[in-house]
Amino acid sequence: MRGVSAGGMSVAAACGMTERMESAQQVELARAAVPLDGTSWPYERFLDAVGDARFVLLGEATHGTHEFYRERARITKYLIENKGFDAVAVEADWPDAHRVHRFIQRRGSDKTPDDALASFKRFPTWMWRNRDVRDFVGWLRLNAPEVAFYGLDLYSLHASIEVVLAYLEKVDPDGAKRAKDRYSCFEHFGLDTDTYAHAAGLGLAPSCEVEVTQQLIEMRERARELVQRSGDEGDELYFEAEMNVRLVKAAEEYYRSMLRGSVITWNLRDGHMADTLEAVSHHLERRLGRPAKIVVWEHNSHLGDARATEMGEAGELNVGQLVRERHGRDAFLVGFTTYEGTVTAAADWGGKHLTIAVRPAMQGSHELLLHSFVQSIGVENVILLPGKSGRLPDVLREERLERAIGVVYRPLTERASHWFHAKMADQFDALIHIDRTSAVEPLVKREPRESEDLPETYPSAL
């Protein structure tokens, strides 16, 4: 597939650059590139590349870049309007995202997008309480209120327990008592999941593994009965409750395993997110009577196939890898990169958010290669789309450095803290490069210093 400009001319021809190219690598990139110039044309070509894929995974190279959020929103709108996508699933906890879900579908009590996002109270609030997400949520409510909005992450242990108990108290008071007795296991540790992680992980106190497993088993065994007791929204209300029961079980295992190493906890977390995506897909399929179409928003590190990275070589898996393994060509993975700019991030865990300058990309990186390419063709931003082979250019299959900035950014230790080796053409099906980016604008001006649970994205920052 040859990249074209807004006027329909190939990048190479539009810039008169084919003869002037200094390397075959740049020619190869030019054939795949579509200038991202603010018109609808690039996304028409993007939709062609997506084809019939049912899972479109949209990444980000940082958790605090305005342009990444903006372009993900634009793409998602196109997918909803032109491809009939049914849901958006994001790197956030289920209870917080479900409040947004109810707002979009006009079933909650919130009146504005700001209200609907108010449950995102824990560090880092700017991931979801920012101007770009607010505008996108408002658009969904006005233009696509049938679209679902779900969270895939697992940090909301105590908040999820509250949701489960509130549900059971309404439909099954006796079941609520049993659930409360089981979940009281966590009361020995207060609201501090860090304390539970150390006590249970080191064997200093009994874990709550048996109790959370029993609760999940009981909910599933009594699913039909509970749905019938739940009234007009029975299936949806039960689904929300069961997803929170699943989350409590996954979070308990995650925290209990923290001291066993980062690979184990990473795999538990990404495995839970991938399994939650599967559960959401099956739930929507039952409701719609057809296979569901879902857009996923997460960091590149979660959505780019881990097998193409040095983390994969160390034993880590991720959502992108699992979705590809389970769904093959029904999955379409999109990565984002930048060369330099600014980012909203914290200097340390739990710290206030700052606008931090992003250093120019390092030598030997994919980002520097793409920076040199866009400079050579006289554009700032491009989408790189797969060719007839269904793959990105071979030049991006070479192993180079790739940058990942999470909720913490440490420029002084950038190489060790934020760079890893990867083969981008094997990670992603398409790539969006925005050469100079700017910091996302938080809706909350100050970060909370304390939180109910460990910070979101702990301990990986991604």
C-alpha positions, 0 to 999 in steps of 0.5 A: 500500500503506497502512502498518499498525501491529502491530495492523493499524491504519494509522499515521495512524488509530492515531495519530489524526493525519490531521486534525492533520498540518501538511503533505501530506508527512507524510500521504504518509509515513504511508500508506507507514509501518509502525512497526518495533516488534520484532514480526514484523508489519512484516516480514510486510508487508516480505515482501509488498513484496519479492514474487518479487524474487531479489536483495534488497539491504540497505544501511546508512548507516554501517559501524558501527551496531548497529541496521543490522546487527541489522535486516539479520540479522532481514530475512535470516532472514525471507527465508531462512525464508519466501522460500527465499533461498539465499545472503548476499553481503557487502561483504567480500573473498572469502577472508575470507568463504569461511572463514565460508561453510565454517563455516556449511556445516559443512565447515571446521575452525572450531568457533565463529563467532568462529573463522570470523570470525578472517580479518578481520584488516585495518582495519577489523575491526569491519565483520565481526568484531562481535557482531551478525555473530557472532550471525548467523553462528551462527544460519546454521550452526544453522538454515540450513547450506545457505545460502552466504556470499560476499564481493564485494570486491577488496582481498585481492590477496595472500591470493587469490594464496595461495588460488589457488596452494594449490589448484593445488598440490593438483590441478595442480602444473605449473599451480601453477608457471606461476601462481607464475611469473606472480604473482611479478610482484608480488614486486618490490613486496613486500606493499604494494599502495600501492607497486604502485599508485604504481609501476605507475600512474605507469609507474615499473615494468611492471604485472602486467596481462598476467600476471594476465590470462593466469592467468585465461584458463588457469584458464577454458580448463582448468576442466573438467579442473581440476574433475575433478581436484578430487575430490568437491567439485570444482565448489565448489573450482574455483569458489572458485579461479576467483573468487580468480583473478578477484579478483586480476585486478580488484585489479591493475587497481584498484590500477594505476588509483588515481592516475587518480581516484576515479570510475575506482576506484569504478567498477572496484570496484563493477563487480567486486562486481556481476560477482561477484554475477552469478558467484555467482548463476550458480554457485548456479543450476547447483547448484540447478537454478533461479534463485538468491535472494541477499541482499546486505549493503553500504553505502547508497552501493553499494546505492542506485541511483547514478543518483539521487545527485550521485555518479551525476551525476559519473559514478559507478555502483554495485552497486544501479544495475547490479543494477537494470539487469540484473534489473529487478523481480527486484531490491529495494533497501533503504536505512537512515537515522538521525537521531542516536546513536553509531557505531563508526568511526575518526578517521583511516585505520588508527586505532583504533576509537572510539565517536563521537557522530553529530551530529543530521541537517542542515537540508535532509536526508532524515534530518531529514524522517524524524525530524520524521515519526516524532516527529509520529506518536509512534514511534521507528523505521519501515519505509517501503514502496512503494505501489500504484505500486511506489514510495516516496512522492513526497516522498522523490523530492525532492532533499535531503541524505543522510548516508554514514558509512564507516569514518572519521567526522569530525564537525567536517567533517561537511557536506563529508565525509559529506553528498551530494544524493540522491532517496531514492525513486529510490535505494531501493524501501524505507527503514528509518529508526531515529531514534536508533542505537548503535555496533556492538560490535567483537569485536576491542578494538584495530585492527591498525596495519599491514596486508597491503594497503590498508585495506578501503574505501580510498580512499572509506571506504565 
